[in-house]
Amino acid sequence: MSGDGTCDPNQATRRQFLAAAGAAAVTLAHASPSLAAETATYRETEGETTATGRSNGPVPAGGELKIAVFQADVTPPLGSPLCRALVRPARKIIDPLSARGLVLLADERPIVLCALDWTSVQNGGYRVWREALAKAAGTTPERVAVHAVHQHDAPSVDFDIDELLIPRGLGGRVCDGPSARAALERVVRALTQSLEQPRRVTHLGLGQARVDRVASNRRIIGPDGKILHGRMSSCKDPAVAAHPEGTIDPDVKLVSFWDGDTPLAAMTYYATHPQSFYGRGAVSADFVGLARSLREAAEPEVFHVHFNGAGGNVAAGKYNDGSPGRRFELAGRLADGMTRAWESVKKEPLRAADLGWRVLPVKLPVRKELTEEACLKVLDDPNQALRERANAAGGLIWVRRCARGESIDLTCLRMGTAYVLHMPGELFVEYQLAAAAMRPDAFLCMAAYGDCGPQYIGTKIAYAQGGYETGPASCVAPETEQVLESAIRTLLS
């Protein structure tokens, strides 16, 4: 966690940010909650075949494409645990949290994309969210992608974890199940209502731009090939901050939907931990939420959704000392990148037959140190801190999921020349860069922080380098890299 440092930010700049964010909130509060969308799946010869070989039947050529957009409040009540009990519970609300998404509608079953201003959704929480949104949209869970934006002053939801914590007197300490389910009900209602007002889509717009001085790699490697410094979301040591940015994806990608010359919705993708300062019990969508609000204020007729990319080992530490004013600086820089991505948009016609959806279930190997016995030893020890027992509970859930032979769905949405990969966990940015290298001819986006049951997912070499992300915070083994890169290649083929 960052420290509680303070600074004297430029007050005029702060007022401008707050005014813009407030204007966006007012606009959204009075706007209709709908658009709509229909979608077909990935067309190969006469029909669509998923990566598992199942056919979804023929894709009609030239069918009409529509989208429906939905948004609902998912702000937790005061007293709720935040960030899987790694930080203080909610004691005040700085700005509200939202779930935003869209439904693609055509002649095949709908596709649902949803981004949540939460730290994570995993295990039973992820399963319940996919099932509920699928039912509301009239589709199957395999055609639903739910992703956390990963703010840390926000809830982390796992409906399985209380089954382990309640018998040990820790029920409700990590996940506020009732409020999370109430939030899901609000999202389901919003999605259902959005389907009553679908909007025609005729064109896809694609743009991207470099984001200046936001992201930097968290893992600084020493001469011995091991972790020298962990430069996290904030860094107060000038010498550590002075190290190069390291491996990042510096661009924000933007996918937009249009009806002729009328823009309807924009989805942005950028890979970084979205924290400026956190851990004080002040619920906030943080600098990514502020950047999104600035874009809403600038383009109020456009529905905005933001997804976090593969930012597991990326944060703002090089450019952020954790003082409150940095939040506004980082928001401004990200919003500037989003604006330039919007201004760079190139449109192309889009029909229902130009869309595809592939699903590939994968089984991720368990980290060898993670055993049921080891997890139970910590979980059952009342002298262990809550965060340690919660982490052990999460590890135990993952071990048991893998023992049952459960897989995780990786999915890929194709829209004309664009591909969007939907990935699990706190994925390292190298996976995003590798995917882009596999298809240099395509416009590629990645949303990570899907099912966060595996927690951090590093590269093979990263597990040998050490560091926080590849220690007990990761439930998977180094061999996961081979599994995921092979799966990504299949989805993009």
N, C-alpha and C positions, 0 to 999 in steps of 0.2 A: 504494500500500500504506500501511497505517497504520504508525505508529511503534511502538517497543517500550516505550512508557510503562508504568508500573506503578501500582498503587493498593493501598489497604488495604481490600478489600471486607468487608462484614459477614460474619464467618465462620459465624455461625449460618445466615444465608440461604444461603450457599454449601453448607453441609452438608445443608440441606433439599433443595436442588436435586439434589445428587449422590445423596442417599438416594432421592429420588423417581425419578430417572433409573435408578438401579441396580435399584430395585424393578420398574420397568417392563421392564428388560432380563431380569431373572429370570423375570418372568411370561411374556414372549415366548419365552424359551428353552424353557419347559416346556409352552407352549400348542401345540395342534394347529395345523398350518400352513394349515388350510383353512376355507373356507366355499364359496360358488360362485354363479355367476349366468348366466342365459340372457337373451338380449335380441333383440328384433326391431329393425326400422329405422324411419325416419321415415315415418309412414303418411300417404299422400295418396290420397284416394278409396279405391280397392280395393287398392292396393299401395303400395310405397315407391319413390320416385324420388330418385336422388341429384342433386346440383346439376349434374352433368354430363349428366343425362338418362337414365342407365342404370337400368333397373328391376331390383329384387331380388326381384320376385314378390310375391304377396299376403302380408299380415301376418295371421295367425290371431287372431281376437278372443278375448280372455279366456284366452289361453295362460298357462301357469305361468311365472313369472319366478324365476330363481335367480341366486345369485352364488357365485363361488369366490374366495377371497383367497389371496395368496401373498406371501412375504417371503424374502429371502436376503441374506447378507452380501456386500458389495461393497467391503470395506476393502482398500486397496492394500497390497502388501508394502513394507517399509522400503526406501528407495532409489528408489522410483517417482517419476517426475516428477509434479508437481501443477500444476493451473491452467494447462495449456498452456505449462509452463516459465516462467511469469511470476513464480513464487515458488520458494522452496527446495524441493528434493525431500523426500520423507517421511523423517523421522528418528525420529519416535515417534508412537504412536497415543494420542490423548487419549480419543476415544470412537469406536466402530465406525460404519461407514457401511452403509446398507442400501438395497436396492431393494424397493419395496412396490407392490403393485398388486392389481387385481381383474379378474375376467372376468365379463362379463354374458352370461348364457345364456338363450336362449328357443328359438323355432322357426326363427329365422334364424341365420346364422353368428355365432359369438361376437364380442364386442367386448372388447378388452383395453386397460386403462388402467394405466400404470406410471410411478412417480416414483422417480428415482434421486438419492441423496446424492452426486452428482458435479457438477463445475463445468459440464460440457457434454458432449453427444454430438452429433457432426455428421458430415456427408458420408457416407463409407463406414461409419463407426461407427453412425450412425443407421439406415442401410439394413439393415445386418446385424442390429441389435437388433430392428427391426420384423419382419424375415423370420423370425428364430429364434422370437420369441414367437408369431407367427402360426402357424407350423408346430406348435408345442407345443399351441396352443389349438384347432387345427383350423379356422383361419379364414384370411383374406387379409391381407397387410400393410396394405392400405388401412383395415382395421378395427382397427388397433393404434395407440395414441398413447403415445409414450415422451417423458418430460420430465425434465430435470435440475432439481434444487432450486437449484443454482448456488452451493453453498458453495465457497470458494476454496482451502481446505486439503484438496483432494480432486482426483481425477483428471479430466482432460479427454480424451475418447476420440474419435479419428479414425483409422480403419484405413487411410485413403487416404494419410495424411501421410507415413508411413514410406517409401512408394514414391518420394517426393521426397527424403526426408532420408537414407535409407540410402546411396544413391550418393554423397552429399556428406559421409559420415562422421558423420552426426548421428542414426543410427538409435537408437530407444529413448530419445532425450533429451527428447521432447515427449509421447509416448504409449507406455505400457508395454503393447504389444499382447498378449503372452502372458497377463499377469495380467488384462487386461480381458476377454479371451475366456474365461478360466477363471471369471471372475465371471458372465459371461453364461450359461455352462453351469450354474452353481449356480441362477441365476434360472429357467432353463428347467426344471430338475428340480423346483424348488419349484412352478412353475406347473402342471406335469404332475401332480404329486401332489395339488395343490389340487382338481383336477377330479374326484378320487375322492370328495370330501366336499362336494358343493354344498349350499347352504342356501336354502330357500325365502324369497322376498321377497314381502311383501304390501303394504308401505307405503313411501313415500318421506318423509323428514323434511328440512325446509329451515329454516335459521336463519342469522342474521348478527348481528354486533356490531361496534361501533367499537373499534379498537385505539388505546390511548392512548400517545403519546410513543414511537413506534418509527420510522415512515416519515417521510421528508422528501425533497423533490426535490433532486437533485444539482446541477441547473443553475440558478444564480442569474444573472438577466439584468440588465445594466446599463442606464442611461438611453439609451445609443446602440443598444439592441436586440441587443447582442452579449453573449456570456458574460462575466460579471464575475468570478465565482468558481465553481470546481468543488467542491461540498461532497460529498465522496465517502462511503465507508462509515464513516469516522471523521473528526473535525475537532477540532483542538486550538486553533484560533483563535476566541476567544469572539465576536469581531465577525462572523465568517462564520457561526458557529453561530446567532447571534441573528436572522438573517434568517428570515422566515416559512417555514412548512413548504413552501409552494408547492403545485404540482399533484400530488396523490396520490389514491389510492382508500383512504380510511381504514378501510374495513370488511373484516373477515375473513368469508368466506362458508363455509357448511358444508352438505354434502349427505350424508344418512345413509340407510341401508337397514335396514328392520325386518321381522321376522317377527311379526306381531301386535304385542304389547307388548315384544318382545325386540329390542333394538338389535343389529345385526350388524356394521356398518362405517360409518365416517365419513370423508369426504374434505373437507379444508379447503383454501381458496384465499386467498392474501394476497400482494399485490404489493410486494416490496422485495428489494433485494440482501440476502442473509442473513448478512452478515459483521459481526462485532463487532471482533475483531482477527485477523490472519492473516499468513501469509508467513514463519513461523518453522519450517516443516517439521513442524508438529504437527497431524496429521490429525484432523479434527473435523467433526461435523455442525452445529456452531456453534449460535447461539441458537435457530434454528428447530428443530433436532434436539432441543435441551433442552426446548423448549416442547412438542413432540410427545411426548416421554417423560413429561412431567408429565401430559399428558392421558391417556396410557396407564396411568399409575399411578392416576389418578382414576377411569377407566372401563376396567378391565382386560378386561372381556368384549367390548369394542368394538375392532375392527381399525381402526387409524388410518393414513391416508395423507395427506401434505401436498404440495400443488402450489404452485409459485411463480407468481404472476400476471405481468402485464406490468410488471415492475420494472426495466426497462433504465435508466431515468433516476431511479430512486428508491433511497434507501439510508437508513441510520440516522444519517447524519452530524450532524444537528442535535442528537441526543440521545446521542451516543457519542463519547468522546474517545480511544477505542482502548485504554483500560486494561482489564486482564483482568476486573475486577469488573463492567464494563458488560455482559458477556455474560449474566450471571445476571439483571441488571435487565431487559434486553431480552427475555430468555426469559420472565421472569415476566409482563411486560406482554402479550406475544403469547399466552401460555397463558391469561391472564385473558380476553382477547378471545375465544379459542377456547371457553373455558368458558361465557361468556355467550352465544355463538352456539349452543352445545349446549343451554343452558337455554331458549333462545328458539324451539327447533325446533317447527314446526307440521307435522303429518303429513297425508298424503293417500294414498288408495289408489293402488297402482301395479300395473299388469298388463303383460304382455309387449307388448301392443298399444299401450301408452302410451309406448314407447321408439322413438326414431328415430336414425338415423346418416346424416349427410350428409358427402360428400367433395367438395371442390372444389380441383382442382389449379390452382396459379397460377405464373406466371413473374415473378420479381422483377427489375427492371432493374438492371444493374451500374453501380456508381459510375464516372463517366467517367474518373477518374484511375487506376482499377484496370485495368491492361492486363497481358497476358502478359509483354510486354517489361519493364515496370516491376517486376513480381514477380520475374522471373528475375534481374534486375540485383541485387536485394538478396539473394535466395536463394543466388546463386552467389558472393557476396562473403564470403570467410572472415574479413574484418575486422569484419563486422557482428556485433552481439550475437546470441546464440541466440534471444532473444525476437523480435528483428526478423526473423531468417531464418524462424522458425516462423510469424510473422504473414504473411510473404510467401508461404510455402508454402500457408497456408490461403486466402489471396487467390487464388493461382494455381488451386487446386482449384475455387474458386467460379467463376472466370472460365471455366474449361474446362467445368464443369457447364452453365453458361449457354450457352456456345457449342454444346454438344450439344443444346440445346433442352430440358434437363431442367426439370421443374416441382417445386414443393413442395406436398404435400397439406395443405390446411387442412381440419379436420374439426369437426363439431358434433354433440354428443350431446344429444338431447332426452329428458327424463324427466318426463312429466307437464307441469307448469308451469315446469320448470327447463330451462335450456340451458347446456351447457358447451362453450366454444370451445377448440380446441387449436391453438396458434399456434407459429410458428418463432421462433428467434433471441432476442436481448436486446431485446425489444419495449418501446417507450415506453408509459407508463401511459395516455397520451391515447387509444390504441387501445381499451383496456379501458373507459374512460369513454365513448367514442363508441359502443361496442357496447351498453353498458347504456342509453344514450339512445335507441338504435334500437328497443329493446324494453322500454319502461318498464312494460309489463304483465307481464313475465316475471321470474323469478329467474335472473339471469345470472352465470355464473362464467367465468373465463378462466384457462387454463394456458398460459404461454409457455415459452420455453427448450426447444422441441421440437428440430427439426433446427437446430443453431446454425451451420450453414455460412454464412449471411448475416452472422453476428456481430450488431452493434448495428443495430436498425431504428428510426430516428428519424422524426419528422414532417417534412413538407416545410419548415416554417419553421425547424425546429431545424438543418437543414443550412446555412441562411443565417446562423444565430446563431453558428456555430462551436462549439468545445468538443471534448473528448476523444471523446465517444460518436459524433460525426458526422464525425470525421476518418478516419485510416487504420484505426480499429477497426471501421468499418462498410464492408461490401462492396456495399451497395446504394445506389441513387440516390434523390434527393428524390421522384421520381415514384412511388416505392413506396407512399406514403401513399394515392394514388388507387386503386392496384391492391388494396391490402388492405381499405380501407374499402368498396369496391364488393363485394369477395368476402364480407366479413363480413355486409353487408346481404343478400346472396343466401343465405348460410347460415342467417340468422335469419328469412328471409321465410316 
